[in-house]
Amino acid sequence: MSMFHFIKGTDVASALDSVNRQYLVGDLTQPQLLENICDSNVEMGITSYREYACEAPHYHTETTTYEYIVDGYTKYYDVTNHHEYYFSKGDVVVIRPETVYAQKSLPGTVIVFFKHPSGNDKISVETSLELESWLADWNNVLL
């Protein structure tokens, strides 16, 4: 059995023409365009926003998320501590379990992410009117 497993970059680029997010590695239960490399320890994927996009507030019960901003601009809002964070190309972000957050990204933003441990432990959180307003407009700030 080979110790090398791979997905060609051209295949990843082709998949990202159809979807914003493509998981590449993990013990995944949701269908993906590309066949992922199965690994029960970690998930890896790439998100590429072609247009302004938002992620509704949520948290993970056990997973730590590690992100590298390849290109573009993204903002996170820590719902618990009421603080906005701004990240751009070259920044590294670590989001610990139980951190309730929302995210918004400008067109052209590309993020490579890793999640440890692998597994779908995402819990959605109710969105307030104030947070909906923050998500709707890049320039809105909640402090």
C-alpha positions in Angstrom: 0.0 0.0 0.0 1.4 3.4 -1.0 2.2 5.9 1.8 1.4 8.8 -0.6 -2.1 10.0 -1.2 -2.8 13.0 -3.2 -5.4 15.2 -5.0 -4.1 17.2 -8.0 -4.2 21.0 -7.8 -6.1 21.1 -11.1 -8.8 19.0 -9.6 -9.1 21.3 -6.6 -9.3 24.4 -8.8 -12.0 22.7 -10.9 -14.0 21.8 -7.8 -13.7 25.4 -6.5 -15.2 26.6 -9.8 -18.5 25.0 -8.6 -18.4 25.4 -4.8 -16.9 27.8 -2.2 -15.5 25.1 0.1 -13.9 21.8 -0.7 -12.8 19.4 2.0 -9.8 17.4 1.0 -8.8 15.3 4.0 -10.9 13.9 6.8 -13.4 11.3 8.0 -16.2 13.2 6.2 -19.9 12.4 6.2 -21.1 15.1 3.8 -20.6 14.5 0.1 -17.9 16.4 -1.7 -17.2 17.0 -5.3 -13.7 15.4 -5.0 -13.0 12.1 -3.3 -11.3 13.1 -0.1 -8.3 11.5 1.5 -9.7 9.6 4.5 -8.1 10.5 7.9 -9.9 10.3 11.3 -7.3 12.6 13.0 -7.6 15.8 10.9 -9.7 17.6 8.3 -8.2 19.9 5.7 -9.9 22.0 3.1 -9.9 25.2 1.2 -12.5 27.9 1.0 -12.5 30.3 -2.0 -15.1 33.1 -2.0 -15.9 34.5 -5.5 -18.4 36.9 -4.0 -19.1 38.5 -0.6 -20.0 35.7 1.8 -21.0 35.2 5.4 -20.9 32.3 7.9 -23.7 32.3 10.4 -22.8 32.2 14.1 -21.8 28.8 15.4 -19.2 27.0 17.5 -17.5 23.6 17.6 -17.7 21.4 20.7 -14.4 19.6 20.3 -12.7 20.8 17.2 -9.9 23.4 17.0 -9.8 25.2 13.6 -6.5 26.4 12.1 -6.7 28.8 9.2 -4.2 30.4 6.9 -5.4 33.3 4.8 -3.9 32.7 1.4 -5.5 35.8 -0.2 -8.1 38.4 0.5 -9.8 39.8 3.6 -12.0 38.2 6.3 -13.6 39.4 9.6 -14.6 37.3 12.5 -17.0 38.4 15.3 -16.6 36.7 18.7 -20.2 36.6 19.8 -19.4 35.9 23.5 -16.8 38.7 23.9 -18.3 41.1 21.4 -15.1 41.7 19.6 -14.4 41.9 15.9 -11.2 40.6 14.4 -9.8 41.5 10.9 -7.5 39.2 9.0 -5.8 39.4 5.6 -3.3 37.6 3.4 -0.6 35.8 5.3 -2.4 35.8 8.7 -2.9 32.6 10.7 -6.1 32.2 12.8 -6.7 29.5 15.5 -10.3 29.1 16.8 -10.6 27.0 19.9 -13.6 24.8 20.8 -16.6 26.5 22.3 -15.7 29.8 20.7 -19.0 31.2 19.3 -18.3 33.2 16.2 -19.6 34.6 12.8 -17.5 35.3 9.8 -17.7 37.5 6.7 -15.3 37.6 3.7 -14.7 39.8 0.7 -14.7 38.4 -2.9 -11.3 36.9 -3.7 -10.6 35.6 -0.2 -9.0 32.2 -0.1 -8.5 30.3 3.2 -6.8 26.9 3.8 -8.1 25.3 7.0 -7.3 22.4 9.2 -9.6 21.0 11.9 -8.5 18.7 14.7 -10.0 16.3 15.6 -11.9 15.3 12.5 -15.7 15.2 12.9 -18.8 17.3 12.4 -19.3 18.9 15.8 -20.7 22.3 14.5 -23.5 23.8 16.5 -25.5 26.7 15.0 -26.4 29.6 17.2 -29.4 32.0 16.9 -28.6 35.2 15.1 -29.6 38.5 16.6 -30.8 41.5 14.5 -27.6 43.3 15.4 -25.4 40.4 14.2 -27.5 40.0 11.0 -26.8 43.7 10.3 -23.0 43.0 10.9 -23.1 40.1 8.5 -24.9 42.0 5.8 -22.4 44.7 5.4 -18.6 44.5 5.3 -18.3 48.0 6.9 -20.6 47.4 9.8 -18.7 47.1 13.1 -20.0 45.7 16.4 -18.1 46.8 19.4 
